[in-house]
Amino acid sequence: MAASETAPPLDILVRGPEGFSLWNGPPFSNGQPGIKLENISCTSTKFSEDGSRLMVMKSDSVISIYDCSSYREIRSFQIPNVAAAALSPRGTYVQTFQKSSTPQEKNVILWNTETGDPVYQQFQKNMTKATWPSIRFSSDEAVVCRLATNEIQFLDAGDFSKPFIYRLRVPGVAAFELSKAPGSHVAAFVPESKGIPASVQIFSCAKAVQSQSLARRSFFRCSSVQLNWNNGSTGLLVVVQSDVDKTNQSYYGESKLNYLTTDGTHEGLVPLRMFQLQ
């Protein structure tokens, strides 16, 4: 019989009013957790998807990257006026957004966390929840893409000096989500326009078959969407949100959950029971 795999150690990140600490997970020695890092000042923290890196944003526009095997700081970036930052799934890159006044100033920068060098830069006028992070990676970082006007551009993961290697035309696209594991599909959201309902479409990331959508779902009264891929990249949950309900009176609006599959066998609402608190 093959030896059973040993589970990786569990660490607990604890946020406080002034920063964070990192504790050993259970089992605890003497009933108390051990402390790996103690009271580091920060404004936010985020682990990479694979848990190998920890990003710490500090109030003085400093972004620190920690190696999670030793919790040693491996890189520190001083980014003036930084408004947001995001780690790639394996912690190979960190991208930052700075407020910019002119298109000539490339305010989204992708940095290599090992060398500290910038590998890619672009201009982005505004940052919203739907458009950040600007550059999206698959879990293995083999597929990389970004949103541009009326299209999704795929970058060369091995050479960011190229503008893009191919592009997927989606007129009116306002948000997208790349599937993670594997990075085989991309979902694109197009808002309502001139009486045409909003829509979410699923496309293959393979260049040869990109032009035709594999699945599509249309929505009326749609202000925004949340796109969530499953592990395996076979299905997509779409939370559709509107500012008002069908009577145009509800202050809270309405939300609906939809499910689409990449093989096109299912495109429809997910029935949800309504519970009323007594």
Secondary structure as UniProt FT lines:
FT   STRAND          11..15
FT   STRAND          19..24
FT   TURN            30..31
FT   STRAND          35..41
FT   STRAND          44..47
FT   TURN            49..50
FT   STRAND          53..57
FT   TURN            59..60
FT   STRAND          62..67
FT   TURN            68..71
FT   STRAND          72..78
FT   TURN            80..81
FT   STRAND          82..87
FT   TURN            89..90
FT   STRAND          93..98
FT   TURN            103..104
FT   STRAND          108..112
FT   TURN            113..115
FT   STRAND          118..122
FT   TURN            129..131
FT   STRAND          135..137
FT   TURN            139..140
FT   STRAND          144..148
FT   TURN            149..150
FT   STRAND          151..155
FT   TURN            157..158
FT   TURN            160..161
FT   STRAND          166..169
FT   TURN            171..172
FT   STRAND          175..178
FT   STRAND          185..190
FT   TURN            194..195
FT   STRAND          198..204
FT   HELIX           207..209
FT   STRAND          215..219
FT   STRAND          224..229
FT   TURN            231..232
FT   STRAND          235..242
FT   TURN            246..247
FT   TURN            251..252
FT   STRAND          254..261
FT   TURN            262..263
FT   STRAND          267..269
//
